[in-house]
Amino acid sequence: MMKTPVGLVTVTLSAAILLAASLLIVTGTQGEDRAHPPHVTAPAAKQAPRH
């Protein structure tokens, strides 16, 4: 384990970045689900060829 100040800062910043990234991913995906509930849509009809 690194006990130097540089090592402690590196480990702390790495942990904070990973925590922040994971929280942003979790809250981002939950926000999308709540704001935009899934819609069931029928497939688009084929258009007749134009002559």
Secondary structure by P-SEA (a helix, b strand, c coil): ccccaaaaaaaaaaaaaaaaaaaaaaaaaaaaaaacccccccccccccccc
